[in-house]
Amino acid sequence: MFDPDLFISWLAEQVTGRLPSLIRNASWASGRERQAVTRWLSRVEALGALTIDWREGLWRSNPCEITDLPGRIQTAVLNGARPASPGFYRQQGAVVQPQHAGPDEIPLPAAVWLQYTEPSGLNAFAAAAGAAVVPCAAENAARSLMKFIPGPPSAPPARDSTAELLDPVTGRFRPVSLAGHRFEPGLYKYTLFGQLHRYALLRGPSRQPAAGNSHHPAALAEQTWHVVDRRAGIHQALRPQTFPLRWKADPGAGRTRRYTPGRLTVSRLTPLPLAQEHAAVLCTGLAALRTMDAEHYDGVPFFIADRIACTLHRRLETT
């Protein structure tokens, strides 16, 4: 049976390598196909165990750290690639929490938490585990989030590419032709070299000129293409109120304040980009709980949920 914690220990030992080799190794260890392994590695990256350069085909493990959870509750979580087995951390007084995975999903590594009363206890655990003590990583990650700005203009997709455009109402891609001269602004999905999926955000006015005036400035303004990450591009192409992010305070939390914990819910049609997802995951060390149509992040303080929504130009509904 595949042991995800053992695989994470192996990542810590290997430190870095080629992504195709990592996918092959994970596929062999888990007995799963490449597509399932790629999805699993994406979730492991959001947990903070490794960093993947998907374009260059490289990966590196992240150093093991122990960091406080937000809210000054004197509970810390291990972050990064852990070199030891869960049993070792239990022996050091930590709580090891297995992660929920669906029946068809590859199991995720467990979360490791430490409750302490004095900083000396946290430091002693860190020394035994070979982990660095860092300030609250969730808060630091949230503060580091930047509002989306597209990169420099790029060449448009080849006109003979198979392309799809994100429908801003349904949140799904629909086939379009790139044979015309002007296109609707939005997020395009297209193929490169006939097989690689790429995403490009088109900014600028609609291809439809002002009624009765093809020389209207809006009709002549330049449209620009920008290569973007799929998830970030989806959030930029949708209206702020379409598939809004939702946050609900935990039962008994009282009035909504900065550190009030709650559940952040995101539609599976609009998944969080890696940086925003990592900030949400760091609040507990747990991956999102997936249901049929949504992803739920527990233990996310209100101010972090609000920061995530703000940097994505999305509306945050609170209940």
N, C-alpha and C positions, 0 to 999 in steps of 0.2 A: 504493500500500500504506500502511496506517495506521502512523504512527510514534508510539508512545506517549511517547517522550522529547520529541518536538516538542510534543505536546499538554501535557505537564507544564510545559514552558517557557512555553506560552501561558497556563496557569493562573497561573504566577508573574507574568506581565505584567498579567493581568486583575485579580488580587488577590481580587475578590469578585463575587458576582452571584446571579441567581435560578437555582434548581436546574432548573426545567423547561427554561430556555434552555440550561443546561449539558448536559442529557441530549440535547436536540435537536442541539446542536453535535457532541457525541461520537458520536451516532448517524449523523450525516451524514459525519463524518470516518472512522468505522470501517466504515460500510456495514452496521451491525448494528441489530437491533430494540431497542426501549426496554428490554425485560426483560434482555437480555444486557448492555446498557450500564449498567443499574442495578447488576447484579451486579459488573461491572467497576469501577465507581466505589466500591463498597463495599470492594473489595480495595485500590484505590488509597488510600482513606482509611486503611485499616489500615497501609499502608506509610508514612503520615505526610505525604503530599503536600498534602492538604487536609482541612478539617473540614467536615462536612455536617450541617446541621440538617434532617433528613428531614421533620419535622412542619411546620416553618415554610417549607420550600422554599427555603432559602438555603445558600450555600457560601462559603468563603473559603480561599485558599491559605495554607499555613503557611510561615513564613520559612525560608530555606535555612540549615542548620546543619551543622557537622561535629562528630562526637562519637565518642569511643573506643568500641570494642566491649568487652564485659565480659571481665575476665580479665587485664588489664594486658599485652596482647600487642602493644602499639604498632601497632595497626591501627585506623583510623578509618573511618567511613562517612558519606556525605552523607545528610542527612535533610531533609525538607521539599520544597518546590517548587523545583526547580533551574532557574535562568534560562538556563543555557547548554546547548549540545549535548554529548553524550558525548565527541565528538572534542576539545573544548576541555579537558576534564578529563584525557584521556589525555595531551595536550600538557604538562599540569602534573605528570605523573608518577603519575597515579592508574590503578587497574585498573578497567575497566568490565566488569561481568559480566552478560550477558543473562539474563533470568529465564525459567524454564520455563513454558510455557503449553500447555494441552491443544489438540488439533486443532480443537475447536469454541469455544475461548476467545479473547477479545480479548487481544492481546499486552500484557504489563505493562512498565513502564519498567525499565531496567537498574539494577542496584546499582552504586554507585561507591565503591570502597575506596581508602584511602591507607595505605601502610605507611611508617613513618618511624622514625628512630633518635633524633632530638632534637626537643624541643618547638618549636624554631625552624623546623624543616621543616614541622610541622603548621600553625604560624602563618603561614608564607609561603604555603602552599597556600590557607589560608582567606582571606587577603588577596586573592589572585589570583581566587578564586572568588566573592568577595563574601559569604562565609559566616561566621557567628559560630561561635566555638569554645565548646562547652559540655561539661560533665562527662558521664560515661557516661550517655546517655539511657536505655538499657535498665535500668540499676540504679535510676535515679531513677523511671522509670515503674513498676518492680516495687515499690519502696518506697511509691509513691503509691496503689497499689491498695487499695481498701477492701472489707471484707466486705459482701456484699449486705444492704441493708436496704430493705424496700419503702417506697415513698413513702406519703403520707397516704391514708387511705381514699377511695375514689371511688364514684360511682354504679355499680351493676351494669349489664351490657349489657341492652339492651332485650329483653323477653321474646320478641319476634317476630324477633330476630336469628337468622341462621344461625350455629350455634355448633359448635365441636369441642373436645374435652377431650384433653389429652396423656395417653396411656396410660403409666404409670410403669414398665411392664415392657418394652414394645416401643419406647418412645421416639417413637411416632407418634401423630398426632391421629386421633380417632375422633368421628363425629357424636354430638351429644347434644341434648337438648331443654332450653330454658330456661323452659319453661312451669310447672315445679314451684315449690315454696316454699323448699326447701333443696336444696343441691347438694353434690356431692363436692368437697372441697378440691383444688386443683391449678391448672394453667395452662389457661386457656380462650382459644381463638382464635375471634373473631367478626367479623361485618361491620358497618361503620358506614356509614350512608346507602346500604346495599345493595351497596357495592362495596369500600370501604376495609377492609383487614384490620387488626384491632387485637388486642392481647393483654392479658389481665387475670389476675392471680394471686388466687385465692380462698384465704383463710386462715381457719382455724377448724375446729371438729369436723365429723365426717361428718354427713350428713343422717339417718343411721340412729341412733335413740336407743338407750340402754342396754337390754338385753333385759328386757322386762316392766316398764319404768319410763320412761315418756315424760316424767316430770318430773325425771329425773336432770339435775344441773347441766350435764353435757356436752351434753345434748340441747337445753338452753336457751341455751347460750352463743352469743354473737354471731359471725356470720361476716362478714368484711370483704373487700371487693374492692379491689385495687390495680392501677392501670395500670402495666404493666412493658414493658421491651424484650423482644423475643421470645427472644433468646439468653440473657439473664440469667434470664428466667422459666423456661426449660427446665432450667437447672442447679438452680434452686431447687425445681422440682417433682419432680425425680428423687431417688432415694436416693443417698447418697454413693458406694456401691459399684456402682451401675448405670452401665454404660458409663464406667468409670473412666478418668481421664487416665493415660497411660503415658509413662515416661521411661526411656531406655536410654542409658547412657554411650557416648561415642564409642570405637571400637576403640583400644586402647593407652592409654586415659585413666587406667588404674590405679584406685586406690581412689576411691570416691565422696566428694568433698569439696565445699565451698561453690561453687568456681568450675569444677568438673569439667564440661566441655561434653558435651552429649548431644542426643538427638532426643526432642522432646515430640510425642506422638501423641494426637490427639483424634478421636473418632468424628464423622463428618459429620452424625449425628443430633443431636449436642450441640456445635455449633460454639462457639468462644470468643466471649464478648462483646468489643466493640471495644477496651476498655481493656486487657483481658488479652491479646488478640491483638496489639495494638500493642506491648506489652512483649515478647512472644515474637519478633515481627518485628524489633524494634530490636537483637536479639542478633546479627543478621547483615546486616540490610537486605534480606533475601530474603522473599518471600511464602511461604506454606505450599505445600508440594508436595502436590498432591491426588491421591489414588488413588480407587478406586471407593467405598470405605467409610470412608476416614479422611483427615485432614489432618495433615501432618508438618512440624514446625518444627525446623530443624537449628540447631546451635550454641547451644542454650539451656542455660546453667549450671544445675546442680541447684537452687540456692537460688531461682532465678527460677521454675523449673517448680514447685517446692514452694509458693512464694508464690501463684502463679496458682491452684493447686488449693485452697489454704487459703481464699482469698478467695471461691471459688465453692462452698465447703462440699463439695468433691468429694474422693474418694480418689485418691491418686497412687501408682500401682504402678511400682516400679523393677526393672530387670533389669540 
